Amino acid sequence: MDIEVLNSLYKILKNTSVGFCELQRPEISVRMRLTPGAAEIVSEERLAAPAAVAAEPVVEKSNAEYIRSEDVGIFYAAKQPIKPGDEVKKGQVIGTIESMGISHNVAAQVSGRIITQKVRSKEPVEYGEIIFEVEKE
């Protein structure tokens, strides 16, 4: 299990009144409980990946930059949605990610022109997942 994902879960638990959460992915199931001053992994179970479902690999282009998710949750586009062809500036808020009732702004990490949108509004997003592909200025 990726330590960054566990750290993200811990931060989410720490900032809420929730004391227990469970993360399920096709390959793993983790249950975490918040105790005073720390988080404790209650159970971790490796699951066999389904044979019928093959994830399409993301091929990153060398001349493109990416706006990636910094949280796990549901992505929501900004009030004025960004679409391919639009210009974005570094630091511009392009949406939010809602995780356990808490919304976190998604800001562009680079300036440039949007080439493609990889995650649509109201879709789940993983930590580090590409949301937008950007042609850098």
C-alpha positions in Angstrom: 0.0 0.0 0.0 1.3 3.4 -0.9 2.4 5.4 2.2 1.1 8.6 0.6 -2.4 7.1 0.4 -2.3 6.1 4.1 -1.0 9.6 5.0 -4.0 11.1 3.1 -6.4 8.9 4.9 -4.8 9.8 8.2 -5.1 13.6 7.4 -8.8 13.1 6.5 -9.6 11.3 9.7 -7.6 13.7 11.8 -9.6 16.7 10.5 -13.0 15.2 11.0 -15.0 13.6 13.8 -14.9 10.3 11.9 -12.9 7.7 13.9 -12.9 4.8 11.4 -12.6 4.5 7.6 -12.2 1.7 5.0 -10.4 2.0 1.7 -11.2 -0.6 -1.0 -9.4 -0.9 -4.3 -9.5 -3.8 -6.6 -6.2 -5.1 -5.2 -6.4 -4.2 -1.5 -8.8 -3.5 1.3 -7.5 -1.4 4.3 -9.4 -0.5 7.5 -8.0 2.4 9.6 -9.0 3.6 13.1 -8.0 6.9 14.6 -6.7 6.6 18.1 -5.5 9.6 20.3 -2.4 10.9 18.5 -2.1 8.2 15.8 -3.9 6.1 13.3 -3.9 2.4 13.5 -4.3 -0.1 10.6 -7.0 -2.5 11.8 -6.8 -4.8 8.8 -5.1 -5.0 5.5 -6.1 -7.6 3.0 -4.5 -8.2 -0.4 -7.1 -9.1 -3.0 -6.7 -10.8 -6.3 -7.2 -8.4 -9.2 -10.1 -9.4 -11.3 -8.9 -11.1 -14.5 -11.6 -9.7 -16.7 -10.8 -6.0 -15.8 -7.6 -4.7 -17.2 -6.8 -1.1 -16.5 -5.7 0.8 -19.5 -2.2 2.2 -18.8 -1.8 6.0 -18.8 0.9 6.9 -21.4 2.4 10.2 -20.4 3.6 12.4 -23.2 7.0 14.0 -22.8 5.9 17.4 -24.1 2.9 17.7 -21.9 2.4 18.7 -18.3 -0.3 17.3 -16.0 -2.6 18.6 -13.3 -2.8 15.8 -10.8 -5.1 15.1 -7.8 -3.6 15.8 -4.5 -6.4 14.0 -2.6 -8.7 11.0 -2.8 -12.4 11.6 -3.3 -14.9 13.0 -5.8 -13.8 15.6 -8.3 -16.1 18.6 -9.0 -15.4 21.1 -11.7 -15.2 24.8 -10.9 -18.3 27.0 -11.4 -16.8 28.0 -14.7 -15.7 24.6 -15.9 -12.3 24.3 -17.7 -12.5 22.6 -21.1 -9.9 21.7 -23.8 -8.5 24.8 -25.4 -8.9 27.0 -22.3 -5.8 28.7 -20.8 -5.0 28.1 -17.1 -2.5 29.9 -14.9 -0.4 28.2 -12.2 -2.4 28.4 -8.9 -5.8 28.9 -10.6 -8.5 26.9 -8.9 -10.0 24.5 -11.4 -12.2 22.5 -9.2 -12.5 20.8 -5.8 -12.2 17.3 -4.5 -14.7 16.2 -1.8 -13.5 13.6 0.6 -15.6 12.6 3.6 -17.6 15.8 3.5 -14.5 18.1 3.3 -13.8 20.0 0.1 -10.2 20.7 -1.0 -9.4 23.1 -3.9 -7.7 21.7 -6.9 -5.2 24.3 -8.3 -3.3 24.1 -11.6 0.3 23.2 -10.9 1.4 24.6 -14.3 0.3 27.4 -16.7 -0.7 26.5 -20.2 -3.5 25.4 -22.5 -5.7 22.4 -21.6 -5.3 19.6 -24.1 -7.6 17.0 -22.5 -9.7 16.4 -19.3 -9.0 12.9 -17.9 -11.6 13.0 -15.0 -15.1 14.4 -15.4 -17.0 16.3 -12.8 -18.6 14.1 -10.1 -16.2 11.2 -10.8 -14.0 9.5 -8.2 -10.3 10.4 -8.3 -7.3 8.7 -6.7 -4.2 10.5 -5.2 -1.8 11.4 -8.0 -4.3 10.7 -10.8 -4.1 12.9 -13.8 -7.1 15.3 -14.0 -6.0 17.5 -16.9 -3.3 17.3 -19.6 -1.8 20.7 -20.2 0.4 22.1 -23.1 2.9 24.2 -21.1 3.3 27.8 -22.1 
